[in-house]
Amino acid sequence: MKNSILDRITIIPDVCNGKPTVRGLRITVETILQYLSSGDSSEEIINAYPFLEKLDIQACIAFALKNLSTSKNDIQLAS
């Protein structure tokens, strides 16, 4: 069976307080998304964390999208 890109995201209670991380490493999905939202490119993130792969960053985005589409969004936008 083909592995899903989401298999790169792990939740281990003893790693980063159980936050979703990349491949069980001590870098959270949240950290990667913060870098991306501040304008850093995948290449810049990989330069800062050479143990990461481009697919890891894509997995973080896919994980966020999956969670956004399956949870209630309580964010209020200004009109």
JOMO-V854576 format. One record per run of one state. SS is the DSSP state (H for helix, E for strand, L for the rest). FROM is the first residue (numbers start at 1). TO is the last residue. If there is no record, write none. Layout:
ss-><SS:SS>
from-><FROM:FROM>
to-><TO:TO>
This chain:
ss-><L:H:E:L:H:L:E:L:E:H:L:H:L:H:L>
from-><1:5:9:11:16:19:21:23:28:29:38:42:49:54:71>
to-><4:8:10:15:18:20:22:27:28:37:41:48:53:70:79>
